[in-house]
Each structure stands twice: as structure tokens, then as C-alpha cells.
């Protein structure tokens, strides 16, 4: 990762006088590539016009092959929305009912008579996700039979009584793939190809398998000690209808366009898909809003790849990011997810900072006393001083040093990409701080 700062990256996008969205989006993504190491493809569309369509970094680091917008990448759990659409098509054909019980298709499944197709679609079944069960990391590289895979998570205690709660899982969509096959008499891949992909001309999308020869296929990478390595292997029989698809940004835009019409699903089915249930989850999508802009979105992750698809149906905005280097910040936050939030904010004129490399500077220690105190915005953050240094203090956890990068702005020393910027009045008194987390700014008043 390049360790330098491009001067134009030092200023918040909100301060840009002229709103050239294409330029702002490109500036932001260049920084994500150069500072955070993002590699992958991005498409931002508004009212059927391209704001940004570009690729960054390498598709194959060993052969020095660059990513392009046409590069095929694994999309992980974005597969779930396609599985949901296949199920709804079978419902429309009268071959399936959303109230059908799991036991109808798998008579021996534990508590199968308490779980409906609806619950499998919106993650309220309570069936534990097989990817989270102890021992899965010992078998995820093995090609098992269908019955053996289901047996791995069958007869396990449910996370909650079916229908009473929400917990995102991979087991439900996995079972739905087999139900599609039982009902249609086709393989999941064939049904998907015939009923969705071919109809939409999604010629660069399909269900992945390691024996396929795919032109323009990207390799996936992971970061170990800040260095890229080849992604770990997983047998694709496991992600199956829950996460085994590959695609391109252009093909996924064709999918977005179809969700505004009735080419694939009727208006009634689309309404079911986009109606939020528990956890604000519909069928294959989360449904919420960004500053009063209705939003439909989902993320995906599979070894070496992360993806994030967002639709703003009222504004006709579509954003898809697919990364082929799986990078996390602070051990939990996927860079693909945080940068997608930044792209959303740029499109809707919400302040966002372009990432840059934080460098400590020397300041007068006498300035620190005025910053000490408690700040609140729903939660309380306390700033303390020790040995002429500032620290973020929270009871029950270690203090984190705040290193100055200017007289009023400090960054967390734990490499978590968080900063505090103190705002002063005319008399030099602190009135608030801006808590900046992965380029997103939040106001906190001093108390």
C-alpha cells in the first residue's frame, strides 16, 4: 500500500465548491485504492446515467493483470436475492406456497413442521447458520453429498423459536436452493440460468465452480499482516444458493433494471421481496433509508471477495462495489462496505472525508487541556489527558491514545481509521467534536 498523501485528499468532499459528482466519486475511489488498498470494480448509476464505472488494482497479481469493469468476480451473499427471486417465480407458477413447511420437502429435518418458506427467505427460521457452527472450518474444503451437508446443521438447537426473531444465516437460502431443484426438476444453476440470467442477458453471471473456464475471472486475495496472499479455498458446494454466484458490475445493473419492471417478477412478488420484516430484512435484501432516501441493499463475502449492492428506488440510484482483496479495518469492518457508504454519501451530498494516511505532528501541550471532557450524541465519549497526551477513555476497556495531526484534529493510535476533530467558538472554547469513523462524520456536543 502506498504510504504517501495526495494533497487534494486532505480536504473533505463537502468543501468542494462545484459538484462534479463523477470527479468526486473518482477522487474518493482513487484514495480508497491508494490508501486502503482496495482492488475491484465499481459502478455508480443515477437515472440511467453513469457517474462512475471503473476498475482498480489487479485481477491477478501473479500475472500482473489489471481489473477491468468486465472482470468476473464472486459476489457471495448477493446470490441470496437471486435465490429469493427463483422461489417467488415458483410461487407465481402455483408450484410453491410461502406458507409451505420445510418438512414438506425434508421430512426428517428437525422441527421442520414449524418452519415455513417465508421464514427461510427472511431469516426468521431460527435454524443455525452452518457457517457459524463449530467445526465448519474443518470441513469447508470438502465436497460432501447434499444429505451430508444438511445433516451437518440438522438436529442442532435452534437459535430461537421459528418466526419469533431475526438472525441472518446461510442455512435457509441453502435449503431453498434444494427446494428449487425438488420443485422444478432442474438443477439450481439451470433454473437460474433459464428463468433469470438468459432473460436479462446477464451473459457474464452464473453459479461458480472451480472446474469452469471463465474468461476474465479475477483471483481473490486476503490480507495477512498487511500483505496480500491468495485467498483460502472453499468447496463451492457449501455456499451454493446462499453465496456461490459470480458476476460483473454491468450485469448486476441489468438485474437492478429488471427489479423496476415485471420481466422477472410481478409487482406483487416484488412488493413481498421489498417489504421489511424483522431486522429490516425482506427477501434477499435489507430495506431501510439514508437521510430519508429509501434504500435496498445487501452485502456479500466469500474468501477473497467482498461485495456491496445498493439501490435507491425513489432516486433511481444504483451502486455496486465488488472487491477482490478482502480487507477489514479494526478487525471487523469490511473496506468494501465502508467505501460504499462513502459513495452513497457523495451522491446525496452528505459530508464524507476522503481517506488519507494519518501523520502525527507536534503541537503545544498546553492546547490539550481544553479538549478534556465528555461528549455525547446518544452515547458518551470521554477524552482524558495523561503524560501530556490525549486518550479516548471508556470504562472497562484500555485507553486509546489520540495522536495529533493538527491543533484540533486527532487520530486513534490503534489503526482503526477513527478521528476526533474539535470545533472551537470565537473565544477558543470547545463547543463540540466531530467523531469521524471510516470517513463518516458525526457530531457530538460537549457536556
Beta strands, then each sheet from edge to edge (+ up, - down):
strand 1: 40-46
strand 2: 49-56
strand 3: 58-60
strand 4: 65-66
strand 5: 73-76
strand 6: 206-207
strand 7: 221-224
strand 8: 227-230
strand 9: 245-247
strand 10: 286-290
strand 11: 293-302
strand 12: 305-312
strand 13: 317-323
strand 14: 325-326
strand 15: 328-329
strand 16: 333-334
strand 17: 373-376
strand 18: 380-386
strand 19: 389-393
strand 20: 400-404
strand 21: 409-412
strand 22: 418-424
strand 23: 430-437
strand 24: 440-446
sheet 1: 2+ 1- 13+ 12- 11+ 10-
sheet 2: 3+ 4-
sheet 3: 5+ 9- 6+
sheet 4: 8+ 7- 14-
sheet 5: 15+ 16-
sheet 6: 17+ 18- 19+ 20- 21+ 22- 23+ 24- 17+
end
